[in-house]
Amino acid sequence: MKRSKVGIVGCGNISKIYFTNLKDYPEVELAACADLDLERAKARAEEFGVPKAMSVDELLTDPEIDIVVNLTIPQAHAKVSIQALEAGKHVYVEKPLAVTREEGLAMLEAAHKHGVRLASAPETFLGGGIQTVRKLIDDGAIGTPISVSGFMLSGGHEVWHPDPEFYYKRGGGPMFDMGPYYLTAFVNLLGPIRRVTGSAVISYPERTITSQPKHGQVIQVETPTHLAGVIDFASGAVGTLITSFDTKGGTSLPNIEMHGSAGSLLIPDPNNFGGVVKLRKAGSKEWEEIPLTHGHTDNNRGIGVADMARAIAEGRPHRASGELAYHVLEAMHGFHDASAEGKHYTMQSTCERPEPMEALEPSTS
């Protein structure tokens, strides 16, 4: 299989794991990197043995690059991605797909117009934890899924992140920061969303940074920091999702819990690739830990890029599709719209439930 040549745009903190992992996937060849700060790109290229460091414009027009991995800040996702798509590059972009629905649609339209592929993080749903749950559901372990509940509760990023301001601005907040992991996992497990509603608040209009190097700086909060959402899936299942930067005292709630007509599942953190899966069948008093049936249980960021490269070679749909990411983006905005307007938001998009990953071969030992 021909290896796709990959160029990374954006050499900040998140890029390290992509540089590390993409060197090990046989489907791709890490050929170049770029950043608005050329010196930072050069430093990453030297650190990871990448052949070329260049400006963003140079990378996006380099005829050798097949796939652009866009790791810029969310506000730049659409601009950089569309420029790459228009240059005939396939694009994999970090989450969220874009800041606005209009930008997300423009990205999908550019990919379609130029006959190239658009993919997006999160790809954690391709890991062994969520894929094991997917197999259990598909195999009927809990019967007909009825409900799912997700909880992402934290005290906020200003206590640890070196530059937390953007988490409290347009395109940030707990829903846009962590919601993609939960909602992508939900759609992978239960299929597309029909409508959403919810309540969202800004609990603290100002946040004071206590981390370094910006200790003492005050952030003016522009986006909701606590959101409780309700989801109606097209399948008939109902979901709830709470995301918060306002949980100062911690939480004992699970990451995700699902209930069906024949049992319940405890589902691991969708921000990770592995984790513990537990099943409790109807009538049982105990939870049973289920051995993971799928691989990719470490920090396997980059697997979505590799899956897209292999899908291109095999002529099949890639799993972390732009349509899936846009569906999630629309749902996140839908929660905020529903809260502001006091009504349900009916989804205008849909998407295919991604194909499951291949399971591990059963052990013969």
N, C-alpha and C positions, 0 to 999 in steps of 0.2 A: 504494500500500500504506500502510495506517495505521501510523504510527510508535508503537511501544510506549514508554510513559514509564517511565524507569528511575530508581530511587533506590539510592544506594550507602550501605551501612552499614559503617562502619569506615574511618577516614580516615588510616591510618598509612602507612608507607613504600610498600607495594605499591600503594596506591590511586592514586598519581600517574599510572602508566601507564594505568590504567583511565579516570581523568578525562580524560587527554589523548586516548585513542583513541576512547572512546565518543562524544565530540563529533563524530567524523567518520564514524560508521556511519549510513547513511541509514535503517536499519531501526529505530533507537532515538532517543529524545530524553532527554538527561540532565536530569532535572527536580528532583532533590533529593538531599541527602546528610545523614548523621547519624553521630554518634559518641558514646560515653560521655562524652567531653570535648567539650561543645558548642562551646567556643571553637576547638577544632581543626577541627570541622566548618565553622564559620563562616569560618575561614581558608582552607580548601579551596574553599568556595563562592565566596569573593571571588577567589581565585587563578585559578579556572577558569570563572568566570561562570555558576555554577550558581544557578538562581533561588531555591532555598530551602535553608536549613540548619536542622535541627531535632533533637529528641531521637530516640532509637531507637524508642521507643513511638509517637511521633507519625508517623514515617515509615512504620512497619509498618501503621498504621491509616489512612493517607492514601488516600482513595478515588481519587485521580488516579494513583497509582503502580500500574503493571501488573507490572513485574519488579523484584525486589529483588536487588541484587548484594551478596552477603555476604562482606565482606573482613575479618571479625573473626579473632581468633586461633583455632586449631583447637579449643580447649576450648570455645569459644562457638558453633561452627558449628551444632550440632544445635539448641540452644536458640533461637537467633535464626532459623534457617531454619524450624523447626516453627512458631514464632509467626507468621512471614510466610505460610507455606503455609496455616495455619488462618485467616488473614485474607483468603484468596483471592488471594494474590499468587503469580505464578510466581517461582521462586528459582534464581539462579545463585550457587554458593558456591565459594570458593577451595579448593584442595586442602589436605589430604585431605578427602573428603566429610564425615567425622566422625572422632572419636577411637576409638570402639568400634563393633563390628558392631551391637550393640543400638541405638545411636543412629542408625546408617545405615539400618537397617530401619525405625525409627520415622519417619525423614524420608520414605522411600519410601511408607510407609503413609499419612502425612499428605497427601502429594501426590495419591495415588490417591483418598483419601477426599474431598478437597475439589475434585477435578477440575482441578487445576493441574499445571504442569510443574516438574520438578526437574532442574537441570543442574549440572555441576561442572567445575572445572578439574582437570587441565590441558587446555588447548585447543591446545597446541602441535602436536598430531598433525594439526591442520587446516592447518598451514603447508606451504609448497612442498617442504621437504625430505622429510618423512615421506610426504606425498601422492605425491611422485614415486616413492618406493620402493614405495608401495602399488600404483601403476599398473604398475610393472615386475613385481611379483609376480603381479598379476591378469592381466597379459599373457603370463605364462609365461616371463619372461626367465631365471629360475633353475630352471625346472622345478618339481618338487614340493618345497616347503620342508621341510627336515629338521631344522635346528637354528638357534638364535639365541643369541647371547651378549652381555650388556650389562655395562658396567663404569662405576661412578660412585665414583671414589676421590678423596678429599680428606683434608687434614690436620685438618679441624675448623673450626668457625665462630668459636671464641673468639679467633682471631688477627686477625679483621677486623670481625666483626659488632658493632654498638654495644650490643646486648642479647641475647647468645647463649644465655642460660640455658635458655630453653624448648626449644632443640634437643636438650637432654640429659635432658628430663623425659618423662613419660608422653605419648604421642602425637607424640613427636619422634624423634630418631635419624635416621641416613642413609636407612633404608628409608621412613619416613613422610615425610621431607623431600623426597627425590628419587625414591624408588621409583614414585610416581604417574606421573612423566613416562615412565619406561622401561616400566612395565607397561601403561600406556594405549597407548603406541606398539606394544607387542607384540600386544595384543589387537586393535588396529586392523589390524595386518598379518597376524596368524595366526589370529584368532578366540579364543573363550573358553578358559579354563584348566580342566583336569580335576582336577589335584592338584598339590601342591607339597611340597617338603621343604627342609631346609637346616640350617646351623649358624650360631649367633649368639653373640657374646661382647661383654662390656664390657671392653675392653682397659685402660682407665685409669679407675678408680673415681672419680677426681677430675680436674677440668680447671681450669687457672688461666687466667683471662681476661687477655690481653695487649693487647686493643684498648681504646680509650677510649669512654665515660667510666668504665668499671668495671674499669680495669686493676688486677690483683692480686686481684680477688675470686675465690674458689674455688667451683666448681660441683660438687655431688654428683651423679654420673651415675646415672640410674635406668633407662635403656633401652639395648639393645645398640647398639654403635657400629661393629661390623663384622659383616656378614652375608653368607654365601655361600649362595645359593638355587638349587634345581633346580625346573624347571617342566615338567609334562607338559600339553600342549595337547590339547583334544578332537580336533583334526585329526590327531594323531599326532606332530606335531613336538615336539622337546624343547628347552627353553631353560635357560640359566644366567644368573644375575644376581648380581653382587657390588656391594654398597653399603658404603662405609666412610668414617668420619671419622678413621681411624687411619693413613692413608697419609702419613706425615710426609716421605718422600723423593720424592713425586711419582710419576708413572706414565707409561709409553709405550703403554699399551693403548688400543685404539679405544673410542669410545663404544658402538657396536653393530656386530656383524658377524653376517651371516646366510649360511647355506649351504643349497643346494638340489641337486637331482639334475642340474641343468644349469649351475650356476654359483654364484657368491658375490656378496654385496653388502656394501660398507662404508657404514654408515648414520650420518648426522650426529647431533649431540647433540640428544636429544629435549626438552631444556630450551629449545631455540631453535626458530624457525620455518623458517629456511632451512638453509644448510649445503651441503657438498659430498657428492654421491652418487657412488659408484664401483661399477662392475660388472666382474667377471672371469668370463668364460664358461669352461666346462669345456674344457680343452685349451689355453687361452691362458696366456701367461707374463706378461701385463701387465694392470694395472687400467686400465679406461677410465672417464674422468669423464663422467657422464651429465648433459646439460643439464636443468635443472629444468623439469618439464612443468606445474607449478602455481604460482600466485602466492602472496601473503601470506608473504613471506620476511623481513620486518623484525620488530620487536617488536610483533606484532599482537594482544597481549592485549586481550580484549574481543570477539574474533571469535566466541567461543562464545556470548556473550550475543546478538550480532547474528544468529547462525545460529538460535538458539532463537526470537528474535522473528520471523524470516522463516518458520520452520517453523510457528509458531502461525498466522500469516497464511495459509500455504499448506496447512495441515492435514496435514503430514507429520511424521515423527519428527525430533527434533533430534539432532544427532550426539554432543555431549558429554553423554550422558544420565546421569541418576541411577543407572540400572541398571548402566551401564558403570563408573561411579565406585564403586558399591558392590561390584561384582565385584573391582575392584582393591583396595579396602579389605579385603575378606575374604582375598584372596591375601596381602596384607602381614601380616595377623595370622596367617595360616596358616603362613608361614615361621617366625615366632616360636614358634607352638605346636609345630610339627614339631621345632624345635631343642630346646625344653624337654622334650618327651615322647619324643624319639628315634624318630619314625615319620613316615610321610607324612600330610599333611592333605588330605582329600578335600573339594573345593569343594562347598558347598551351593547356591550361586547360579550362574547363567549370564547371558549377555547377548547381544544381537545385535551382530555386527560392524558398526560404523557405515558408512553409505553414503559412498563416496568423494566428495571435493569435485570440482567441475567443473574440467577441465583448461583451461589457456590455449589460445587459438586459435593454431594453428601460424603462424609468421612467414612472410610471402610475400616478404620482402626477400632 
